[in-house]
Amino acid sequence: MRTGIIGATGWLGSALGAGLLSRGISRPDELVLLNRSGPRPDYHGYENVIWVANAADLVAQSEVVVVSVRPEDWAALKLKADGRLIISFMAGIDARTLSRCRGRIVRAMPNAAAEIGASYSPFWAAEGVSEADRATVRRLLSAIGTTDELETEAQIDLMTALPGSGAAYPAMMAVAMAGFMRAQGVSDVIAWRAAEAAVVGGARLLEGRMAEAPELLAAYRGYRGTTAAGIEAAEAAGFAKAVTVALAAATDKARRMTIDAGDQV
Ligand SMILES: NC(=O)c1ccc[n+]([C@@H]2O[C@H](COP(=O)([O-])OP(=O)(O)OC[C@H]3O[C@@H](n4cnc5c(N)ncnc54)[C@H](OP(=O)(O)O)[C@@H]3O)[C@@H](O)[C@H]2O)c1
């Protein structure tokens, strides 16, 4: 099956192309690629991918079209994709706006971990998307990690906040943690290593069993030691509230982008 990627050399589009090729989901001659800056002689080690010059050429040669440009670049594409399966990665461009290209619309929300094949990329399918289309979406998204189908399009806005934020909040934690260490006179290198131990190493303990996080916290509290003191102080300072406010602001931004994009097109 020929898959077109619009934005094939961007952060996500490139990760998808690399994953499709390296996992053998697509042969090089099944990938139809478009970007703004032009063809590359080598695409993730492959030469015989198909580069096209514009969106019309891409649609003509593809059965599935992945749209991985930034939301502000969508309108200029003037995509016409009658009868094609369209998978949009764009935040803030809703199905009503996308459907003007006359394709069958799926919205998916990957994150930056796509580049290491570890994105969680939930998707939502609009009316007219068949079971076979859904199987295609799952197969393509498996190139960059895992997926689930969402029940409503509104949940896509929530997914832009989380998991779409990728490493943003872990990075914020790391900056705050290393900052504390440095302020206490710890060297830069050791401060960052200490933060990495907590943010990356600690998180690994939860991998595959995230729903057990409350029990893990309860166990730390049960020790009544240093970590329990830290957890209590963080809660008193509004840790959970800061996270909630951040996710609400990101979701609200996605909703406002959707409204603005609908007004423009
Ligand atoms: N990055 C994330 O973590 C993330 C998470 C969730 C959702 N998203 C969504 O995914 C989409 C892509 O994000 P990204 O971070 O991958 O963006 P990006 O790195 O800026 O890549 C954008 C791609 O679009 C191409 N492009 C721009 N205008 C074009 C045009 N008119 N015709 C053809 N190609 C064009 C660019 O070409 P050149 O390479 O030649 O410049 C580039 O390949 C966005 O809509 C974003 O909302 C991103």
The ligand as a Tripos MOL2 file, in Angstrom:
@<TRIPOS>MOLECULE
LIG
   48    52     1     0     0
SMALL
NO_CHARGES

@<TRIPOS>ATOM
      1 N1          6.4920   17.3500   17.4470 N.am      1 LIG1
      2 C1          5.6370   16.8470   18.3330 C.2       1 LIG1
      3 O1          6.0200   16.3910   19.4160 O.2       1 LIG1
      4 C2          4.1500   16.8000   18.0140 C.ar      1 LIG1
      5 C3          3.2790   16.1680   18.9230 C.ar      1 LIG1
      6 C4          1.9300   16.0570   18.5850 C.ar      1 LIG1
      7 C5          1.4730   16.5880   17.3840 C.ar      1 LIG1
      8 N2          2.3150   17.2310   16.5540 N.ar      1 LIG1
      9 C6          1.7860   17.7710   15.2970 C.3       1 LIG1
     10 O2          2.4620   17.1720   14.2190 O.3       1 LIG1
     11 C7          2.5990   18.0820   13.1520 C.3       1 LIG1
     12 C8          4.0400   18.0730   12.6980 C.3       1 LIG1
     13 O3          4.8480   18.5120   13.7760 O.3       1 LIG1
     14 P1          6.4410   18.4530   13.6900 P.3       1 LIG1
     15 O4          6.9400   18.7730   15.0470 O.co2     1 LIG1
     16 O5          6.8820   17.1840   13.0320 O.co2     1 LIG1
     17 O6          6.7160   19.7110   12.7180 O.3       1 LIG1
     18 P2          8.0540   20.0760   11.9480 P.3       1 LIG1
     19 O7          9.2320   19.3640   12.5100 O.co2     1 LIG1
     20 O8          8.1050   21.5540   11.8410 O.co2     1 LIG1
     21 O9          7.8100   19.4870   10.4890 O.3       1 LIG1
     22 C9          6.9030   20.0580    9.5860 C.3       1 LIG1
     23 C10         7.0990   19.4110    8.2300 C.3       1 LIG1
     24 O10         6.1690   20.0140    7.3180 O.3       1 LIG1
     25 C11         6.8520   20.3290    6.1040 C.3       1 LIG1
     26 N3          6.0940   21.3790    5.4410 N.ar      1 LIG1
     27 C12         5.7750   22.6170    5.8970 C.ar      1 LIG1
     28 N4          5.0210   23.2740    4.9870 N.ar      1 LIG1
     29 C13         4.8620   22.4220    3.9530 C.ar      1 LIG1
     30 C14         4.1830   22.5180    2.7020 C.ar      1 LIG1
     31 N5          3.5140   23.6230    2.3410 N.pl3     1 LIG1
     32 N6          4.2070   21.4500    1.8760 N.ar      1 LIG1
     33 C15         4.8760   20.3240    2.2340 C.ar      1 LIG1
     34 N7          5.5430   20.1660    3.3840 N.ar      1 LIG1
     35 C16         5.5300   21.2220    4.2340 C.ar      1 LIG1
     36 C17         8.2490   20.7110    6.5440 C.3       1 LIG1
     37 O11         9.1370   20.6060    5.4580 O.3       1 LIG1
     38 P3         10.7390   20.8600    5.6350 P.3       1 LIG1
     39 O12        11.2600   19.6700    6.4020 O.co2     1 LIG1
     40 O13        11.2460   20.8810    4.2400 O.co2     1 LIG1
     41 O14        10.8670   22.1630    6.3620 O.co2     1 LIG1
     42 C18         8.4940   19.6240    7.6170 C.3       1 LIG1
     43 O15         8.9120   18.4360    6.9720 O.3       1 LIG1
     44 C19         2.1280   19.4430   13.6800 C.3       1 LIG1
     45 O16         0.8810   19.7530   13.1020 O.3       1 LIG1
     46 C20         1.9860   19.2650   15.1680 C.3       1 LIG1
     47 O17         0.8390   19.9390   15.6710 O.3       1 LIG1
     48 C21         3.6530   17.3370   16.8290 C.ar      1 LIG1
@<TRIPOS>BOND
     1     1     2 1
     2     2     3 2
     3     2     4 1
     4     4     5 ar
     5     4    48 ar
     6     5     6 ar
     7     6     7 ar
     8     7     8 ar
     9     8     9 1
    10     8    48 ar
    11     9    10 1
    12     9    46 1
    13    10    11 1
    14    11    12 1
    15    11    44 1
    16    12    13 1
    17    13    14 1
    18    14    15 2
    19    14    16 1
    20    14    17 1
    21    17    18 1
    22    18    19 2
    23    18    20 1
    24    18    21 1
    25    21    22 1
    26    22    23 1
    27    23    24 1
    28    23    42 1
    29    24    25 1
    30    25    26 1
    31    25    36 1
    32    26    27 ar
    33    26    35 ar
    34    27    28 ar
    35    28    29 ar
    36    29    30 ar
    37    29    35 ar
    38    30    31 1
    39    30    32 ar
    40    32    33 ar
    41    33    34 ar
    42    34    35 ar
    43    36    37 1
    44    36    42 1
    45    37    38 1
    46    38    39 2
    47    38    40 1
    48    38    41 1
    49    42    43 1
    50    44    45 1
    51    44    46 1
    52    46    47 1
@<TRIPOS>SUBSTRUCTURE
     1 LIG1         1 GROUP 0 **** ****
